[in-house]
Every structure is written in structure tokens, then in C-alpha cells.
Amino acid sequence: MSSVIEPLQNIFKRLFSRWADSADEQQTYVKIFFALITALICGLAGPAFRGSRGLIFGLLMYALTLYVVVYLLEIDPKEIGGRQKLVTAGLPTFLLLWVLVWTLLYTFSLPAAVL
């Protein structure tokens, strides 16, 4: 199992090493990164992620950010302020950015006849 996790840890630690001295900033930027990736997937997939499928996918991706922060970047939740703060700290940023980009991409990727 560690043969799979180690390369992922190296990738994420390299991506977010700029903010390695501040655990709170690092987890915020991880959530921003995943919000953009989630919005790109939902927006470019078009009707496949319309409605509750897109919402469920977004929530699952948010849960994945928590896994990345705790296990791949090896940030102790106590550094941020506990598990509750870990979950709630970047939630508004993730949700607003994800919904905004998803809406813009979805709107501009659909043909006018569908709208």
C-alpha cells in the first residue's frame, strides 16, 4: 500500500510546498485546488453532473480533500485547531468557488438550443 501512497505524497507535497510553514494556508489551498478540479469536471461533463449527481460528486471531492490534507500532506488536525476546524475551515471557500466555476462552465458549454 505504501508503494501507492508515497508517489502521491511526493506529488502533493511538491505542489503545496510553498505553504508548508503554515498548515492552515496549506489546507486552504488544497481545498481551492480541488474546488477548481471539481468544477472543471462538473462543468465540462455538462448534463452528466446536473442536479443531485453534481452535488454528491462535489461533496465526495470535498471529503477527498480532507484525506489529502491529513494523510498525504501529513498535517496534524491539532495544528489547524482540531478535526472540526479542519472540516469547516475551507468549506465556504470550496463550496462558493466550486459552484461559481461549475455554473459558468456549464452555462457557456451548453448550446443555445438547450437553454
N, C-alpha and C positions, 0 to 999 in steps of 0.2 A: 504494500500500500504506500509506503514511503517513496517508492520509485515514481509514483504518480504525483504525490503531493510536493516533493522537492522542486521539480521544474516549475510548477505553478507558483510556489512560494518565491522562487527566484524572479519570475516574471512580474509578479505583483509588487515585490519589494523594490525591484528596479523601476517600475512605473511610478510608484509613490514614495520613492526615497527622498525626494525634495522636502517632504513634510515629515520626515522620520523623527524629528526632535519634538513634535507636538502630536500626541496621539489623537487629540480632538480634531485638529485640522486634517490629519491623515484620514480618519474615518469619514469626515465630511466630504473630502474629495473622492473617496471611493464611492460614496453614495451618489455624488454628482455624475461620476463616470458611468455608473451602472444605470442611472436615470436616463442618460443620453442614449446608451446602447438599447435599453428597453424601449424608448420612444422610437428609435430608428426601426427596430424590429416591428413594433406595433403599427407604425405609420406606413412603412413600405409594404407590409403584408396586406394592407387595405382591409377589405371586408372580413378576412380570416380572423382578425382580432377585434372585431366590432362587438361592443356590448360587454357582457359579463366575461367572455373569454379574455379580452384585453385586461380587464380589471384583475382577474385571477392571475394572469401572467405577470402583471406588474407587481402584485403582492408577493408572488413567488420569487421574483427577481430581487425584491427588497429583502426577503429572507436570505437570499444568496449573498447579499452584501454583508449581512451580519456574520455569515460563515467566513467570508473573505477577511473581514476585519479581525475576527477572533482567532481563526485557525491558520490562515495563510499569511497574514501580516503579523501574527502573534502579538496582538495588542491585548493587554490585560484589561478587562472591563473596569477594574478598580481605578485604572489610570484616567478613565473618562468620567467616572462617577458612579459606577455600578451598571448592572445589566439593564435596568430600566432606562437610564440615561443613554446607554448605547442604542437601545431601540428607538427612543423618542427624539434624540438629538438631531438627527438628519432627516427625520420623517417628513416634515413640511417641505424642506428643500427638494427631496426626492419626488414627492407627490406633485408639487407645483411644476417643477421642471419637466417631469415625465408627461404630465397631462398637456402642458403647453406645447411641447415639441411634437407630441403624438397628434394633437389636434391640427397643428399647422401642416405637418406632413400628410396626414390623412386628407385634409381639405384640398391641398394642392396636388395630390397624386390621383384623385378620382377624376374621371372625365365629367364634363359639364352635364351630360345627359343623365348621369346617375344622380346628381344633386338636384 
